[in-house]
Amino acid sequence: MAEDKVISTIKKVMPAVVSIAIAKHLEDLEKEIPKDLYPFLPRGPQGPQLQIPENMIDSRGMVEIGGGSGFVVHDDGIILTNKHVISDSKAEYTVILNDSRRFPAEVLSRDPINDVAIIKIQTNKLPVVKLGDATGLELGESVIAIGNALGIFKNTVSLGIVSGLSRAISAQADPDAPPQEMRGLIQTDAAINPGNSGGPLVNLKGLAIGVNAAIVFGAQNIGFAIPINAAERDLDDIKKYGRIRRPLLGLRYMMIDDKLKDKMGLPVSYGALIMGEGPNDHGVIAGSPAEKAGVKEKDIILEFNSKKLDRDHPIQDFLEDMNVGEKVELLVMRGEKQFKVNAALAERK
């Protein structure tokens, strides 16, 4: 029966799913109080004070402020989670295993592009979630999201299907965070909540095919997961280099379509228009491979390694499959002239 298959899959995966508790020092929290809240808070010797019950503050003055999820991928304590779950460098992170044991977490690396991070705890012989392959996913395929919903409800399970593939969204970790462009995502109607962030999205074989990313607010029955292949590449980097390495070309750009062509009077309706994000930003990062290759603001990159660039095929999609040090050839349009330049990809910091 299908129901038996789901139950057996959950029992197989659940022991390797962990909770991640986030804690900060009370003094650091008080330094982060927005100024517009000052009039509504009691004042102490150092300024505005937060009213936090004493039972929520430990002997070191640490306050638990949130939580997320993760899953063990190596039995020696290597854990996958979301970058936005462990993004605060001033916070402390504690991993709580399925058997309730607690371990301080060491952040090994954060992916500079994808919402993926790798942490480690000092223990071994842990149950693991085996990694699958997201490249062969089919629409309608059954999937299960497992995590620590809202940081409160341990062992939360949601059943759904793959609703879409290769989705691109502009998303936020929370309503106050800056938007981040994310591409190549798995869309699912399996319920994903903020506390599920970093938990596994698995198929009915119990193989992880994605990392849940609870980053869409105000949507019903729409969740997104990062394909496991991106996370697997990060794990390989950790083994080889001790950190996640991502290639950098060094360009900021807008993808051209018919609408942008007409609006800006551009000569073509495809390609990447190089442009900055402010008065002192010229769209080409200083010292980057693109600058060394001679690319300038207002240039249009028409092709990347002889492949046409358009709104459905931006530069970032091609970089996703490349490695640091690889060489790329760009077809550039500057005014009425077209020419080719070559660049060797650097490491994104």
N, C-alpha and C positions, 0 to 999 in steps of 0.2 A: 504493500500500500504506500501511496505517496506520503501519507502522514507519518508512517513508520520511518521512512527515509529521512524526513525532516528532523524527527526526534533523535535518530541515531547520529545525524550530522551534528546537531547541537551538542549532544553528549561528547562527541569526539573533539569538538573545537573549544568548548567552554573552558576547560581547565587551563588553556593557554592564553585566555583573554585577561587582561589586567586593568585595574583602575589606577589612575595617576592623580594624586592629590597635590594641589598647588598651595604653597604657603609663603607669606611674606612677613617681614618684621613690621610690627605695629608702627614704628617710627617712619619707615619707608612709606607705608600706606598714608600716614598723615601728611607727608610731604607731597603726595600726589593728589590731595583734595583740590578739586577745581575751585578757583577763587569765587565763582558765583555762589558757592555753597557756604562760604565763610560766615555770612550773617545768621545762618540757621544752626550753627554748631556751637557747643560750649567751648570756651577758651581756657587753655592751660598756660603754664609758664612759657611753652614753646610755640604757642599759637593755637589754632583750631584743633580740637580733639575729636576723634571718632568715639562714639558710644558703643563699645563692643563688650558683651557679657564676659566676665572674668573666666568662665568655664570654656570659652572659645580661644583663650590665649594661653599658650603653654609656658613652661618655666623659662624659656629663652625669649619670650616676647613675640613668638611667631603666631600668626593667625592664618587658618586655612581659608582661602578665598575662592576656591573653585576646584574643578576636577575635569578629567577627560578619560580617555581609554587608550589602550594599546594592546599589542599582542606579541607574544614571544615567538621569535623566528629561529633562534639558535638556543640549544639547551644550556649554554653557558651564560645566559642572561642578556642576550641581545634582543631588544624590543623595538618594534616599529610603532610610531605614533604620528600625529600631525605636528607640523612645525608651529602652528598657532597655539597648540596646547602648551608648548614649552618655550614660548617666544620671549618671556621676560627674564633677562639676565640676572635680575636682582631677586628672583623667586627661588625657593627650594622646591624640589620635586621628589615625591615619595611614591614608589610603586607598591601597590597592594595586590598581592597574588590572590588567586581564586580560593586558596586555603587560608586567607586572611593574614599571611605573613607580610611584613612591611620591610622595604629596603630603600635606602636613599638611592636616587637615580643620578648617574653621571651622563651628561649630554655629550655624546660622541660627535655628532655633526647635524647641522640643519641644511636641508637642500635650499640653495638660493633661488630656485625657480619654482619647484613643486612644493605643495604643502605637506612635506614629509620630513620627519626627523628620526634619528636613531639614538636610543639611549641604552644604557647598560646598568645592570645591577650585579652585585658580587655574590652570586650563587651559581649552582649548576644542577644538572640532571632535571631540568624543567621540561614540562610538556610543551610542545611547539605546534604552531599552525604551519602546515606545509604550504609552499607557494605554488600557485597555479600559473596560468597564462591567460591574460586578458585579450590577447590578439584574436582569439578564436571565439569570442563571445557572440551569442546570437540574440536578437531581439526576442523577448518573451521567455528567455531562459530564467528559471527560478534561482533566486539568490536569497541569502540570509544575512542580515546585519546584526552584529552582536556588539554590545558595549555596556557602558556604565551611564545610562541615560540621565542627563542633567546633573551628572556628578553625584546623584543621590541613589538612584535605583540600580543596584548591582544586578548583573546578569540579565540585562534586557535584550530580548530577541525580537526581531521583526522579519517577517517573511514577505517577499515581493518578487518582482520580475525585473529584468533589464528592460527599461523603458526607452533608452536611447543610447547611442554610442558616439564617441568623438564630439561631445558637447563642449562648447566654449561659453564661458560666463564671466561676467565681472562680479566678483563676490567679495564679501566682507566677513572677517572673523567675528565681528560684533557690530552693532549699529554705529558705533563711534570710530571704528577702524577705517583706514583708507581702503578704497577698493583695490582689488588685485585681479588682473586678467589671468584666468585659468583655462587651459585648453585640453582637449583630448580626454575629457572626463566621461565616466560611466554614469548614466542617469538611471535611477531606480525609484520605484514607488514604495520600497521598503522604508518604514519610518526611521529617519535619522534625526536625532535631537542633539543639542549642543554637547551634552556629556558623552554621546556616542563617538565624538570626534576621535579619530585615531584607531578605532576598533576595526576588525576585519569585515569585509564583505566577502562571503564565501559562496561557492556553488554547492550543489547537493552531494558532491564528493568530499566536501570538507576542505577544499583547497581555497586559499585566499586569492581572490581575483581583483581585489581593490582595497584601498584604505579609506574608510568613511570620512567624509569631510562635511561637518555640519556648519555650512557657511552661508546658507540662503535663508533670509528672513522674509516672512510674509507669504510664503508659498505653501500650497497644500499638496501633499503626496508627491513632492518632488525633492529627491535627495541626490547627492552626487558623491562619487567615490573616485579617487585617483587610481588609475590602472596599476596593478601590482608590478608590472614590468618596470615602471619608473622607480619604484621603491627597491626592486631587486638590483637594478643598476647601482643605486646608492649603496646597497649592502656590499656589492662587489668593490666599489671604490673604497669603502672602509677597510676591507681586507687588504687591498693593494697599497693604499696611500695613507690610511688612517684618518681620512676625511672625505667628504663628498666633493667631487670635482665636476664643475659644469663649465662648458665652453662660453667664451665671451667674444662677440664681434665688436660691440661698442657703439651701437646705433640706437637712436630713438626715432620713431617713424610713425606715419599713418598710412594704412593701406588704402590705395586709391580705388574708387569705383566710379561709375557714371556720375553719381551725385556730387562727389568731391571734385571730379574733373570739371564739371560745369561751374561749381561754386568758386573754384580757385583759378579757372582758366588754364588748366593743365593740358599738355599736349597728348597725354595718353589716359586711358581709363583703367589701367592696371599698374602694378608695381608698388614699391614702398617709397613714399615721399619723406626724405630726411628733414626733420624739424624738431626744434627744442621745445621745452615745456615752460620756458620763462625767458626774461630779457637777457640773462647771462648764460642761457643754455642754447647751444647751437646744434644740438642733435647728434653730435659726434663726441664721444667720451675722450678726454685728453689722454694721450699715451696708449690708446686702444689699438687693436689691429686695424680697425677701420680708418682711424686717423693716419696711421703709418702707411696705409694703402692709398691715401690721398682723397678719401671720400669727404665731401663737404656738405654743409647745410644747403637745402633746396635741391640737392641731387635726387634723382629717382633711380632706385635699384630695380631693374626690370627682371633680371634673372639671377638665380642662386644656383651655382653649379649647373648651368644650362637649363634649369627648370624655371618656368614662368611663375612670378609672384603675383598673387591676387588676394582678395579678401578671404578666400577659403584656404589659401596657402601662404601664410605670412612667413617672414624670416624665422621667427621663433620655432615654427613647426619643423623646419629643416635643421635648426641647431639642436633640437631635442634628440636627434639620432646621431649626433656627431660627438667627437671627443676632443679634449684639449690637445692642441698641437696640430690637428688636421688642417690642411689647406683648403681654402674655398676660392672659387672664381665668381666674381660679381660682374654682371653687365650693367653699366651705369649710363644714365642719360643726364647730360648737363647742357641745358639750353637745347640746341638742335643737334648736338654731337652725342654719339654713343661710343663707349669704349669699355674695355675690360680691365679689371684690377684683380690682384691676388692678395690674399691675407691668410696668415696662420693664426688660428684661434688661440686666444689666451685663456687663462683660468679666471672665472668669475669669483670675485672676493666677497 
